[in-house]
Amino acid sequence: MTVIYVTRKEHFTAAHRLHNPEKSDEWNRETFGPCNHPNWHGHNYVIEVTVAGEPDPDTGYVVDLGKLKHTIHNRVLNKCDHKNLNLDVDFLKGVIPSAENLARCFFFELKEDVNEITYDGQLYAVRLYETERNIAEYREDGTTLT
């Protein structure tokens, strides 16, 4: 089997606040610094969604990029763009919206729909750029930390 990796890149803008309600305000300020600002702060995020699989012999596609774009918009961007990630996004309720947690949540929000539109493949990874220098990636590859 030949595995090809296909990635679609999109962007969105959103506000968030890093705050753990189980901890004191002092702990949150010391831990998260300016990212704990009570009136929120924002980012221009870039999301990369990677699909891995065997190309369709009739089209050469692992996934139709138009369908992938539509899925990313429906499942993530329409819910997150110009929103407050702490307050406005149903699938992020109760989640501290760090780049790491967002990458994982976006993966699971996309997984079923992306897997349905691939020829013979699956969602491989979601990479989230919070800034040019701060990037988190989630893959469901069976790796566990011990």
C-alpha positions, 0 to 999 in steps of 0.5 A: 500500500502506498500512503500519501499525506494530504494537508489542507491549511485554513485560518481563523481568528478567535479569543480565549483565556487560559484559566483553570477554575480548579486553581486560585486566581494567583496560581492562574496568573503565575502559571498563564501570565498574560494569557490569563487576562480576565478580558481575554486575548486573541490569536490569528490561528492557522490550522492544518488538517492532514489526511493519510491514505491510498489514492483513489485509482480513478481520481488520484485523490486520497481526499477531495480537497474541496470536500475537506475544505467544506468539512473543516469549515463546517466542523471547526471554522464556522464554530470558532472564527471570530468567537470566544473559544471559552464561551461560544464553542459547544465542543470546547465547553470545560476545556482550557483552550491551550494550543495543545487542547485545541489541536486534540479537540479539533482532531476529534471534532473532524475525525468522523466526517473526514474519515467518511470523505477519504477514498481509503484513508483517515484523518492523520493529524491536526496541527494548530499554529497559535503564533508563528512560533507556538505550534501544537500537533495532535495525532491519534497514532497509538503513542502513549507516554509512560 
